[in-house]
Amino acid sequence: MDIATNMAALQVTGAQAAEPGKAAPDAAQSAAREFEAMFLSQMVDEMLAQVDIGDFGGGQAEEHWRSFMAEAFGRQIAEQGGAGITASLRGALEAYAQTKAEQEQGG
């Protein structure tokens, strides 16, 4: 698990703890978008690993720069609407927060 994955997990936790029993909509949206960007970055990185760079590529430096480029692509894709993961995650976070609030009120 890398730093980006840990940060996304912390932001999801922060979204859930923003208001006890209820995730703030902006925090849930932000956490979901950050997770989608991280996921898309990983997917783009895998795709770029399969591309033949030709005579000008190769080596360890290419691997490092490829990850930076993949992260930038992933963030841009997520900011421009993404793949629909943000909406699904936001709905799940809000449902979780609502269920938790109902359990705290009833229990």
CNS distance restraints for C-alpha pairs under 8 A (distance, minus, plus):
assign (resid   1 and name CA) (resid   5 and name CA) 6.10 0.50 0.50
assign (resid   1 and name CA) (resid   6 and name CA) 7.01 0.50 0.50
assign (resid   2 and name CA) (resid   6 and name CA) 6.41 0.50 0.50
assign (resid   3 and name CA) (resid   7 and name CA) 6.09 0.50 0.50
assign (resid   4 and name CA) (resid   8 and name CA) 6.17 0.50 0.50
assign (resid   4 and name CA) (resid  38 and name CA) 6.68 0.50 0.50
assign (resid   5 and name CA) (resid   9 and name CA) 6.25 0.50 0.50
assign (resid   5 and name CA) (resid  35 and name CA) 7.87 0.50 0.50
assign (resid   5 and name CA) (resid  38 and name CA) 7.01 0.50 0.50
assign (resid   6 and name CA) (resid  10 and name CA) 6.20 0.50 0.50
assign (resid   7 and name CA) (resid  11 and name CA) 6.17 0.50 0.50
assign (resid   8 and name CA) (resid  12 and name CA) 6.26 0.50 0.50
assign (resid   8 and name CA) (resid  31 and name CA) 6.58 0.50 0.50
assign (resid   8 and name CA) (resid  34 and name CA) 6.09 0.50 0.50
assign (resid   8 and name CA) (resid  35 and name CA) 5.45 0.50 0.50
assign (resid   8 and name CA) (resid  38 and name CA) 7.59 0.50 0.50
assign (resid   9 and name CA) (resid  13 and name CA) 6.26 0.50 0.50
assign (resid   9 and name CA) (resid  35 and name CA) 7.93 0.50 0.50
assign (resid  10 and name CA) (resid  14 and name CA) 5.99 0.50 0.50
assign (resid  11 and name CA) (resid  15 and name CA) 6.01 0.50 0.50
assign (resid  11 and name CA) (resid  27 and name CA) 7.92 0.50 0.50
assign (resid  11 and name CA) (resid  30 and name CA) 7.92 0.50 0.50
assign (resid  11 and name CA) (resid  31 and name CA) 5.21 0.50 0.50
assign (resid  12 and name CA) (resid  16 and name CA) 6.37 0.50 0.50
assign (resid  12 and name CA) (resid  28 and name CA) 6.99 0.50 0.50
assign (resid  12 and name CA) (resid  31 and name CA) 5.08 0.50 0.50
assign (resid  12 and name CA) (resid  32 and name CA) 7.26 0.50 0.50
assign (resid  13 and name CA) (resid  17 and name CA) 6.21 0.50 0.50
assign (resid  14 and name CA) (resid  18 and name CA) 5.75 0.50 0.50
assign (resid  14 and name CA) (resid  27 and name CA) 7.48 0.50 0.50
assign (resid  15 and name CA) (resid  23 and name CA) 5.35 0.50 0.50
assign (resid  15 and name CA) (resid  24 and name CA) 6.38 0.50 0.50
assign (resid  15 and name CA) (resid  27 and name CA) 4.70 0.50 0.50
assign (resid  15 and name CA) (resid  28 and name CA) 5.07 0.50 0.50
assign (resid  15 and name CA) (resid  31 and name CA) 6.56 0.50 0.50
assign (resid  16 and name CA) (resid  20 and name CA) 7.67 0.50 0.50
assign (resid  16 and name CA) (resid  21 and name CA) 7.62 0.50 0.50
assign (resid  16 and name CA) (resid  22 and name CA) 6.56 0.50 0.50
assign (resid  16 and name CA) (resid  23 and name CA) 4.54 0.50 0.50
assign (resid  16 and name CA) (resid  24 and name CA) 7.49 0.50 0.50
assign (resid  16 and name CA) (resid  28 and name CA) 7.36 0.50 0.50
assign (resid  16 and name CA) (resid  93 and name CA) 7.15 0.50 0.50
assign (resid  16 and name CA) (resid  97 and name CA) 6.59 0.50 0.50
assign (resid  17 and name CA) (resid  21 and name CA) 7.43 0.50 0.50
assign (resid  17 and name CA) (resid  22 and name CA) 7.41 0.50 0.50
assign (resid  17 and name CA) (resid  23 and name CA) 6.47 0.50 0.50
assign (resid  18 and name CA) (resid  22 and name CA) 7.35 0.50 0.50
assign (resid  18 and name CA) (resid  23 and name CA) 5.79 0.50 0.50
assign (resid  18 and name CA) (resid  24 and name CA) 5.99 0.50 0.50
assign (resid  18 and name CA) (resid  27 and name CA) 7.23 0.50 0.50
assign (resid  19 and name CA) (resid  23 and name CA) 5.87 0.50 0.50
assign (resid  19 and name CA) (resid  24 and name CA) 6.44 0.50 0.50
assign (resid  21 and name CA) (resid  97 and name CA) 5.68 0.50 0.50
assign (resid  21 and name CA) (resid  98 and name CA) 7.09 0.50 0.50
assign (resid  21 and name CA) (resid 100 and name CA) 5.77 0.50 0.50
assign (resid  21 and name CA) (resid 101 and name CA) 4.47 0.50 0.50
assign (resid  21 and name CA) (resid 104 and name CA) 7.58 0.50 0.50
assign (resid  22 and name CA) (resid  94 and name CA) 7.42 0.50 0.50
assign (resid  22 and name CA) (resid  97 and name CA) 4.63 0.50 0.50
assign (resid  22 and name CA) (resid  98 and name CA) 6.20 0.50 0.50
assign (resid  22 and name CA) (resid 100 and name CA) 7.65 0.50 0.50
assign (resid  22 and name CA) (resid 101 and name CA) 6.42 0.50 0.50
assign (resid  23 and name CA) (resid  27 and name CA) 6.91 0.50 0.50
assign (resid  23 and name CA) (resid  28 and name CA) 6.24 0.50 0.50
assign (resid  23 and name CA) (resid  93 and name CA) 7.07 0.50 0.50
assign (resid  23 and name CA) (resid  94 and name CA) 6.20 0.50 0.50
assign (resid  23 and name CA) (resid  97 and name CA) 5.60 0.50 0.50
assign (resid  24 and name CA) (resid  28 and name CA) 6.08 0.50 0.50
assign (resid  25 and name CA) (resid  29 and name CA) 6.03 0.50 0.50
assign (resid  25 and name CA) (resid  94 and name CA) 7.57 0.50 0.50
assign (resid  26 and name CA) (resid  30 and name CA) 6.03 0.50 0.50
assign (resid  27 and name CA) (resid  31 and name CA) 6.04 0.50 0.50
assign (resid  28 and name CA) (resid  32 and name CA) 6.01 0.50 0.50
assign (resid  28 and name CA) (resid  90 and name CA) 5.57 0.50 0.50
assign (resid  28 and name CA) (resid  93 and name CA) 6.44 0.50 0.50
assign (resid  28 and name CA) (resid  94 and name CA) 7.29 0.50 0.50
assign (resid  29 and name CA) (resid  33 and name CA) 6.05 0.50 0.50
assign (resid  29 and name CA) (resid  86 and name CA) 7.06 0.50 0.50
assign (resid  29 and name CA) (resid  87 and name CA) 7.93 0.50 0.50
assign (resid  29 and name CA) (resid  90 and name CA) 5.70 0.50 0.50
assign (resid  30 and name CA) (resid  34 and name CA) 6.08 0.50 0.50
assign (resid  31 and name CA) (resid  35 and name CA) 6.15 0.50 0.50
assign (resid  32 and name CA) (resid  36 and name CA) 6.18 0.50 0.50
assign (resid  32 and name CA) (resid  85 and name CA) 7.49 0.50 0.50
assign (resid  32 and name CA) (resid  86 and name CA) 4.77 0.50 0.50
assign (resid  32 and name CA) (resid  87 and name CA) 7.48 0.50 0.50
assign (resid  32 and name CA) (resid  89 and name CA) 5.46 0.50 0.50
assign (resid  32 and name CA) (resid  90 and name CA) 5.68 0.50 0.50
assign (resid  33 and name CA) (resid  37 and name CA) 6.10 0.50 0.50
assign (resid  33 and name CA) (resid  78 and name CA) 6.42 0.50 0.50
assign (resid  33 and name CA) (resid  79 and name CA) 7.62 0.50 0.50
assign (resid  33 and name CA) (resid  85 and name CA) 7.86 0.50 0.50
assign (resid  33 and name CA) (resid  86 and name CA) 5.09 0.50 0.50
assign (resid  34 and name CA) (resid  38 and name CA) 6.21 0.50 0.50
assign (resid  34 and name CA) (resid  75 and name CA) 7.96 0.50 0.50
assign (resid  35 and name CA) (resid  39 and name CA) 6.12 0.50 0.50
assign (resid  35 and name CA) (resid  86 and name CA) 7.63 0.50 0.50
assign (resid  36 and name CA) (resid  40 and name CA) 6.00 0.50 0.50
assign (resid  36 and name CA) (resid  78 and name CA) 6.24 0.50 0.50
assign (resid  36 and name CA) (resid  82 and name CA) 7.32 0.50 0.50
assign (resid  36 and name CA) (resid  83 and name CA) 7.96 0.50 0.50
assign (resid  36 and name CA) (resid  85 and name CA) 5.85 0.50 0.50
assign (resid  36 and name CA) (resid  86 and name CA) 5.93 0.50 0.50
assign (resid  37 and name CA) (resid  41 and name CA) 5.98 0.50 0.50
assign (resid  37 and name CA) (resid  71 and name CA) 7.65 0.50 0.50
assign (resid  37 and name CA) (resid  74 and name CA) 4.95 0.50 0.50
assign (resid  37 and name CA) (resid  75 and name CA) 4.74 0.50 0.50
assign (resid  37 and name CA) (resid  76 and name CA) 7.85 0.50 0.50
assign (resid  37 and name CA) (resid  77 and name CA) 7.29 0.50 0.50
assign (resid  37 and name CA) (resid  78 and name CA) 5.19 0.50 0.50
assign (resid  37 and name CA) (resid  82 and name CA) 7.91 0.50 0.50
assign (resid  38 and name CA) (resid  42 and name CA) 6.38 0.50 0.50
assign (resid  38 and name CA) (resid  71 and name CA) 7.26 0.50 0.50
assign (resid  38 and name CA) (resid  74 and name CA) 6.69 0.50 0.50
assign (resid  38 and name CA) (resid  75 and name CA) 7.47 0.50 0.50
assign (resid  39 and name CA) (resid  43 and name CA) 6.40 0.50 0.50
assign (resid  39 and name CA) (resid  74 and name CA) 7.54 0.50 0.50
assign (resid  40 and name CA) (resid  44 and name CA) 6.05 0.50 0.50
assign (resid  40 and name CA) (resid  71 and name CA) 7.96 0.50 0.50
assign (resid  40 and name CA) (resid  73 and name CA) 7.97 0.50 0.50
assign (resid  40 and name CA) (resid  74 and name CA) 4.69 0.50 0.50
assign (resid  40 and name CA) (resid  75 and name CA) 7.63 0.50 0.50
assign (resid  40 and name CA) (resid  77 and name CA) 7.56 0.50 0.50
assign (resid  40 and name CA) (resid  78 and name CA) 7.52 0.50 0.50
assign (resid  41 and name CA) (resid  45 and name CA) 6.01 0.50 0.50
assign (resid  41 and name CA) (resid  70 and name CA) 5.10 0.50 0.50
assign (resid  41 and name CA) (resid  71 and name CA) 4.63 0.50 0.50
assign (resid  41 and name CA) (resid  72 and name CA) 7.45 0.50 0.50
assign (resid  41 and name CA) (resid  73 and name CA) 6.61 0.50 0.50
assign (resid  41 and name CA) (resid  74 and name CA) 4.12 0.50 0.50
assign (resid  41 and name CA) (resid  75 and name CA) 7.12 0.50 0.50
assign (resid  42 and name CA) (resid  46 and name CA) 6.30 0.50 0.50
assign (resid  42 and name CA) (resid  70 and name CA) 7.21 0.50 0.50
assign (resid  42 and name CA) (resid  71 and name CA) 7.62 0.50 0.50
assign (resid  42 and name CA) (resid  74 and name CA) 7.79 0.50 0.50
assign (resid  43 and name CA) (resid  47 and name CA) 6.33 0.50 0.50
assign (resid  44 and name CA) (resid  48 and name CA) 6.07 0.50 0.50
assign (resid  44 and name CA) (resid  70 and name CA) 5.36 0.50 0.50
assign (resid  44 and name CA) (resid  71 and name CA) 7.92 0.50 0.50
assign (resid  44 and name CA) (resid  73 and name CA) 7.24 0.50 0.50
assign (resid  44 and name CA) (resid  74 and name CA) 6.79 0.50 0.50
assign (resid  45 and name CA) (resid  49 and name CA) 6.15 0.50 0.50
assign (resid  45 and name CA) (resid  66 and name CA) 6.84 0.50 0.50
assign (resid  45 and name CA) (resid  67 and name CA) 6.08 0.50 0.50
assign (resid  45 and name CA) (resid  70 and name CA) 5.01 0.50 0.50
assign (resid  45 and name CA) (resid  71 and name CA) 7.76 0.50 0.50
assign (resid  46 and name CA) (resid  50 and name CA) 6.75 0.50 0.50
assign (resid  47 and name CA) (resid  51 and name CA) 6.88 0.50 0.50
assign (resid  48 and name CA) (resid  66 and name CA) 7.22 0.50 0.50
assign (resid  48 and name CA) (resid  70 and name CA) 7.66 0.50 0.50
assign (resid  53 and name CA) (resid  57 and name CA) 5.16 0.50 0.50
assign (resid  53 and name CA) (resid  58 and name CA) 7.45 0.50 0.50
assign (resid  57 and name CA) (resid  62 and name CA) 6.47 0.50 0.50
assign (resid  58 and name CA) (resid  62 and name CA) 5.65 0.50 0.50
assign (resid  58 and name CA) (resid  63 and name CA) 7.72 0.50 0.50
assign (resid  59 and name CA) (resid  63 and name CA) 6.91 0.50 0.50
assign (resid  60 and name CA) (resid  64 and name CA) 6.55 0.50 0.50
assign (resid  61 and name CA) (resid  65 and name CA) 6.23 0.50 0.50
assign (resid  62 and name CA) (resid  66 and name CA) 5.81 0.50 0.50
assign (resid  63 and name CA) (resid  67 and name CA) 6.44 0.50 0.50
assign (resid  64 and name CA) (resid  68 and name CA) 6.71 0.50 0.50
assign (resid  65 and name CA) (resid  69 and name CA) 6.19 0.50 0.50
assign (resid  66 and name CA) (resid  70 and name CA) 5.99 0.50 0.50
assign (resid  67 and name CA) (resid  71 and name CA) 6.10 0.50 0.50
assign (resid  68 and name CA) (resid  72 and name CA) 6.30 0.50 0.50
assign (resid  69 and name CA) (resid  73 and name CA) 6.18 0.50 0.50
assign (resid  70 and name CA) (resid  74 and name CA) 6.02 0.50 0.50
assign (resid  71 and name CA) (resid  75 and name CA) 6.17 0.50 0.50
assign (resid  72 and name CA) (resid  76 and name CA) 6.21 0.50 0.50
assign (resid  73 and name CA) (resid  77 and name CA) 6.10 0.50 0.50
assign (resid  74 and name CA) (resid  78 and name CA) 6.18 0.50 0.50
assign (resid  75 and name CA) (resid  79 and name CA) 6.09 0.50 0.50
assign (resid  76 and name CA) (resid  80 and name CA) 6.14 0.50 0.50
assign (resid  77 and name CA) (resid  81 and name CA) 6.57 0.50 0.50
assign (resid  77 and name CA) (resid  82 and name CA) 4.99 0.50 0.50
assign (resid  77 and name CA) (resid  83 and name CA) 7.91 0.50 0.50
assign (resid  78 and name CA) (resid  82 and name CA) 3.93 0.50 0.50
assign (resid  78 and name CA) (resid  83 and name CA) 7.26 0.50 0.50
assign (resid  82 and name CA) (resid  86 and name CA) 7.47 0.50 0.50
assign (resid  84 and name CA) (resid  88 and name CA) 6.69 0.50 0.50
assign (resid  85 and name CA) (resid  89 and name CA) 6.09 0.50 0.50
assign (resid  86 and name CA) (resid  90 and name CA) 5.96 0.50 0.50
assign (resid  87 and name CA) (resid  91 and name CA) 6.15 0.50 0.50
assign (resid  88 and name CA) (resid  92 and name CA) 6.25 0.50 0.50
assign (resid  89 and name CA) (resid  93 and name CA) 6.09 0.50 0.50
assign (resid  90 and name CA) (resid  94 and name CA) 6.11 0.50 0.50
assign (resid  91 and name CA) (resid  95 and name CA) 6.04 0.50 0.50
assign (resid  92 and name CA) (resid  96 and name CA) 6.04 0.50 0.50
assign (resid  93 and name CA) (resid  97 and name CA) 6.15 0.50 0.50
assign (resid  94 and name CA) (resid  98 and name CA) 6.10 0.50 0.50
assign (resid  95 and name CA) (resid  99 and name CA) 6.08 0.50 0.50
assign (resid  96 and name CA) (resid 100 and name CA) 6.07 0.50 0.50
assign (resid  97 and name CA) (resid 101 and name CA) 6.12 0.50 0.50
assign (resid  98 and name CA) (resid 102 and name CA) 6.18 0.50 0.50
assign (resid  99 and name CA) (resid 103 and name CA) 6.17 0.50 0.50
assign (resid 100 and name CA) (resid 104 and name CA) 6.22 0.50 0.50
assign (resid 101 and name CA) (resid 105 and name CA) 6.22 0.50 0.50
assign (resid 102 and name CA) (resid 106 and name CA) 6.06 0.50 0.50
assign (resid 103 and name CA) (resid 107 and name CA) 5.59 0.50 0.50
